[in-house]
Amino acid sequence: MLVLRELAYGPRRFSELKADLQGISANVLAQRLSDLETRGLVRKAKLPPPASVQVYEATDWGLEAVPVIASLGRWAARSPGHDPTLPMSHVSVIMSLQTLISPERAKGLDARIGFQLGHVSYVTRVRDGRLDVERAEIRDCAVQFTGSPTEIAAVIHGGAPFETIKVDGDMDLAQRFVTLFPLPPKIG
């Protein structure tokens, strides 16, 4: 499931997957990718020139698991031991935003928000109480958040100060945006 999660927003190189799946060995990752490919959930592809490198991508059937994975993340956030300041991959952070957006808090908001998470950028759009996501270069965004995935998660989910990251654009919108993703109540 973690490999499929990391492929939720587009193809990735083996080295990128290994870097974002902390603690996994190259042999174990290669075996998991091979198993997922055999089962029809993942396929190998080659990026067009000038990159011309091999990547892994989720098949349409593999992408059907993404809502289940997101729901498991919401469920796990209810654990008393959940710590939103622990390291997260860029995919995990963006998926958490999509999963945890509060339609009530986002009511009436229509805005494009960019995220520069290390070397990866995303453009999100809040509209109709949802968050649409695209892994793309940041353009025409009212706000841009820049920082490591863990720093961004700590600001949005953990209440860390804005000074922890770089925020450009409409600061009022940025302040409102970070309130749209309340963590679910802890159990017990």
N, C-alpha and C positions, 0 to 999 in steps of 0.2 A: 504493500500500500504506500509506503514512503517513496518508493521509486515512482509510482504513478502520480503521487502528489507533486513530485518535483518536475514532472512532465506536463502538468496541467495547463501551463500557459505557453507551451511551445517546445520545440525540439531543443535538446541539450547535448553537449559533448560529454563523453565519458568522464573527462577530468573535472568538468563542472559538477556533474552529479556526485562524484567522489568527494569533492570539496564541500558540497552542501549537505551531504549525508554523513555527518560527523561520526567517526568511529568505525565506519565500514571499511573493510579491506578491499583492495582492488580485486582479489579473487572472488570474494563473496559478491561484490557488485556485479562482476562479469557473469557469475552464475545466475544471479537474480534476473539480470537483463536477458540472458539466454532463455531462462524459464518463461519469462513474460513474453518473449518473442515467440517461443514455441506454442504458447497458449493463445496467441493472437491479440495480446493486449498492447504490445510494443512492437515497433519495427525500426529497422535501421534505414537511414536515408543519407543522402549526400547533399550538402549545401551547394548551391550554384557558385561558380567563380565570382569573385576572386577567392572566396574562402575554400571551397572544394574540400571540406572536411566531413568526416562521418559523424553523424549525430544519431541520437535515439529520439523517437517521438511516440507518443501514445496514439494508438489507433482510435477510431471512433468508438469502438466497443470499450477500449481502455478508459476513454474520457467519460464514459457513462458512470464510472466509479467515483468520479470527482465529488459529486454531491454527498455521497456516502462518507468519503474521507473528510470532507468539510464538517459534516454532522458529528463525526467522531471527534474532531478537534473541538467543537462546541461542547460536547459531552466531557472531554478531558479537562477543559477550562473550569469545570465545576468542582474539580478535585481540590480539597483543602491544600494540597501540596503544589498546586499549579503556581508557577512563578513566571509572570510575563516579562521578566528582565533576563531570563536565561537565553542563550544563543538560539537564534532562529534563522532559517534560510529566507532569502527574499521571497520565494514562493509561499512559504508558510505565513509570512507577514501579510502578503497581499490576499491570500486565501482567508486569513482570519478576518480581514476587513470585509471581504465579501460576505462571509458567514455571519458576522456579528452586527452588521449595520442595523440600526433601529429605524424602521420605516416611520415611526412617530417622530423621532428626533430629526429625521431627514426631510420631513414633509415640507414641500414648497421649494426645496433646494434643487437647483440645476447648475452644476459647476463641474469644470474639468480640473482635476488635481493630478500633478505629476509627482513621481517618486523616482529619485536617483538613489538606488540601493547598491552601493559599491559600483561595480562596472555594469550593472543592469538597470534599465529604466522602464518604467511603466507609466501609462496614462490611464487614469480612472475617470469615470464620470458618474457623479451622483445625480440620479434623476428618478422620479417616481418612487422614492423610497428604496431604491436599489443602487448597487455599485457595479457598474460595468467595467471590465478590465481589459486592457490590451498591453502586451509587452511591445513597447514602441519608443522611439525617440520623443522626448518631451517637447511639445510645441503647443502654443495657444492655451496654456493652462493658467488659471487664475492664481494658483498657489503651486509651489514646488517644494517638496520636502527632500532634503539630502542628508544622508547618513548611512551608517551600516544598518542592515536589517534589524539587528538587536537594539540599536539606539532608537530607531523609529518605533519599534514595538514598545520599548520602555516609555516613550513619550505618549503614544496613543493608548496603550493598554495598562501601563504601569504608573502613569501620572508623573513621569520624569519631566523636568523643566524643559521648555522650548530651547533654552540655551545649549542643551545637549546635542542638538542637531542644527542644521542650517535650514531656515525657512525663508523663502522668497515669495513676494507677491502680496496679495490681500491678507493682511494679518487678522482682520476680523473674521474673514472666512476660514482661515487656518485654525483660529481658536474654536470656531464652531465645529469645524470638520472633526477635530480630535475628540469631540464629545459624542459623535454619532455611533460609537462602537463599544457600548457597555459590555463588560464581561458578565456572563451569566452568574447568578448567585451560587455561592459555594454550598456543597451538601453539608448536612449535619451541623 
